[in-house]
């Protein structure tokens, strides 16, 4: 048996396998599709936030590497060839405006 909490419009906003103060309405078979949608949307949101964070971190690392190279702390050739290629490709894409959501400047150190 499942128990749900409904909002004012009758949409499911929470569910539980046990009756709780918040989830106190027994589930009707008609709500199963809504439960599935709710679970998927929360999973998609978490995945989206994780991906956004990862992409931001990639840009930070690119900026750190670029700064270290500019300050002659490391040489680009110190990095593996695959990394050099990826950094060069992304830098060209940013310069061409191909990375629309990546328009922030370098982080000043």
N, C-alpha and C positions, 0 to 999 in steps of 0.2 A: 504494500500500500504506500502511496506517496501523498504528501501533504504540501499544499502550496500557499503562497501569499499572493494576493491579487492587488493590483493598483485600482484606482477609481474607475478606470476604463475596462476593467476585467482582464487585463493582461497579467500574465505570470511574471513576478519580479524576483521570486525566490522559491526554492523547493527543498524538501527534506524527506527522508525515509521515516522519520518519526514526527508525531504531532508535537509542535512547539507553540509557544505563545505567538510567534511571528507567522509560522506556517501551520495554520490550524484548519485549513479547508481541504477535505479529501479530494483527491484528483479525479477528474472525470476524463474519460478516454479522449474527449474532444481537445484536451489541453496538451496531449503528447507532442503534437507538432510544434506548439509554442515552446515547450521545454527543450526540444531539440534545437530550435532556433536560438534560444537563450544561451544554451551551453556552447554552441558554435560561435556565436557572436562574442562571448567572453574570451574564448580560446583565440579567435582571430585578433581581438584587441590586444591580448597579451603578446601574441606573435608579432603584431605590427609594432608595438612599443619596443620589443626586443630588437627587431630589425632596425628601427630608427636609431636606437642607442648604438648598435653595432656600426651603422653607417657614420654616425657622428664620431665615433672612436676612430674609424679608419681615417677620416679627415684630420683628426688631431695627430695621429701618427704620421701622416703625410707631412703635416706642417712641422712637426718635431724633426723629422728626417731632413726636410728642406732647410730648416734653421741650422741644424748641425753641419750640413754640407756648406752652407753659406759662411759659417763661422770657421770653416776648415778644421772642424773637430773630427769629422769623418770625410771620406771621399765616397762619391756615389759608387765608385768601382770596388769599394770594400764590401758592398752588398752583393748577394748572389745575382747572377744575370736575370733570372726570372723576376726578381724584385725590382731590379733596375728597369726592366721592360714595362712592368705594371705601373711603376711610378711615373715613368716618362709618358706612357699612354694617358694616364689620368691627368697629368699636368697639361698635356696638349688639349685634352678634352675640355678642361676648365678654361684654358685660354681661348678656345673656339666658342665657348658658351654652350657646349654640349651637356654639361652637368648643371642643369637649370636650378636644382635645389642645393647646389653647392657653391653659392655665390659669396660666401663669407671670405674675407681676406685672411691672410696668414695671421697666426697668433703672434703678437709682438712679445719678444722675450727681452 
